[in-house]
């Protein structure tokens, strides 16, 4: 029973972080939107393969962007 509760909690918190992060990434809305999206995907990635792949893509994309700015 504890396993089911933890899983449901992770899914709910992950979805909330994902949705709030998506709102904060909109133009004109201040806040750490991409960080919340990454956090939500990280939590959801423990349960869903699609979220793990999306989080890996987001991290890789961020590394490429940061690498370009260093040159």
C-alpha positions as CSV (number, residue, x, y, z in Angstrom):
1,X,0.0,0.0,0.0
2,X,2.8,2.4,0.8
3,X,4.3,1.7,-2.7
4,X,1.1,2.7,-4.4
5,X,0.8,5.9,-2.3
6,X,4.4,6.9,-3.0
7,X,3.9,6.3,-6.7
8,X,0.7,8.3,-6.8
9,X,2.4,11.1,-4.9
10,X,5.3,11.2,-7.3
11,X,3.0,11.3,-10.3
12,X,0.8,14.1,-8.8
13,X,3.8,16.2,-7.7
14,X,5.5,15.6,-11.0
15,X,2.5,16.7,-13.0
16,X,2.0,19.8,-10.8
17,X,5.7,20.8,-11.3
18,X,5.3,20.2,-15.1
19,X,2.2,22.3,-15.4
20,X,3.5,25.2,-13.2
21,X,6.8,25.1,-15.1
22,X,5.0,25.2,-18.4
23,X,3.0,28.3,-17.3
24,X,6.2,30.0,-16.0
25,X,7.9,29.5,-19.4
26,X,5.4,31.7,-21.1
27,X,6.6,35.1,-22.2
28,X,5.9,37.8,-19.6
29,X,5.6,35.4,-16.7
30,X,8.7,35.6,-14.4
31,X,10.0,32.5,-12.7
32,X,12.2,29.4,-13.1
33,X,9.9,27.6,-15.6
34,X,12.5,25.3,-17.3
35,X,13.8,24.2,-13.9
36,X,10.4,23.2,-12.7
37,X,9.7,21.4,-16.0
38,X,13.0,19.5,-15.6
39,X,12.1,18.7,-12.0
40,X,8.7,17.5,-13.0
41,X,10.1,15.3,-15.7
42,X,12.7,13.9,-13.3
43,X,9.9,12.8,-10.9
44,X,7.7,11.5,-13.7
45,X,10.8,9.8,-15.2
46,X,10.8,7.4,-12.2
47,X,7.5,6.1,-13.4
48,X,7.3,6.7,-17.1
49,X,9.8,6.1,-19.9
50,X,8.5,9.0,-22.0
51,X,9.3,11.4,-19.2
52,X,12.8,10.0,-18.8
53,X,13.5,10.5,-22.5
54,X,12.1,14.0,-22.5
55,X,14.2,14.9,-19.4
56,X,17.3,13.5,-21.1
57,X,16.5,15.5,-24.2
58,X,16.0,18.7,-22.2
59,X,19.3,18.3,-20.3
60,X,21.2,17.5,-23.5
61,X,19.7,20.5,-25.2
62,X,20.6,22.7,-22.3
63,X,24.2,21.5,-22.4
64,X,24.4,22.3,-26.1
65,X,23.0,25.8,-25.6
66,X,25.5,26.5,-22.7
67,X,28.3,25.1,-24.8
68,X,27.5,27.5,-27.6
69,X,27.6,30.5,-25.4
70,X,31.0,29.6,-24.0
71,X,32.7,29.9,-27.4
